[in-house]
Amino acid sequence: MTFFLIGLILFLGYFFSKALNAREFALQVVRRHCEKLELQWLDECVALTGFWIKRDSYGKLQPWRAYAFEFSVTGMERYKGRLVMLGYIVTTIELEPYKDL
């Protein structure tokens, strides 16, 4: 029983560490994408909206994560964006239609 609990704690620590690394990667991706499009990234945060285990193109199981974020063109309005990753591969970045200046 003790070995099971220790193993469970170690697994949860590993899973939490990987989740934090993936979130940091998502923050960097969204920051660069908004800078490239000259958009203001609001609140400078991403929110995990979906998590699943899927197979990549090589058949290997990878965590699939979807993150939501908000951006603005002028700072007066808020638009929604979505980032989808499979492992550390960005599969989709979607931006709500916005009015360009």
Stockholm file with secondary structure:
# STOCKHOLM 1.0

chainA/1-101         MTFFLIGLILFLGYFFSKALNAREFALQVVRRHCEKLELQWLDECVALTGFWIKRDSYGKLQPWRAYAFEFSVTGMERYKGRLVMLGYIVTTIELEPYKDL
#=GR chainA/1-101 SS CHHHHHHHHHHHHHHHHHHHHHHHHHHHHHHHHHHHTTCEEEEEEEEEEEEEEEECTTSCEEEEEEEEEEEESSSSSCEEEEEEEETTEEEEEEECCCCCC
#=GC SS_cons         CHHHHHHHHHHHHHHHHHHHHHHHHHHHHHHHHHHHTTCEEEEEEEEEEEEEEEECTTSCEEEEEEEEEEEESSSSSCEEEEEEEETTEEEEEEECCCCCC
//
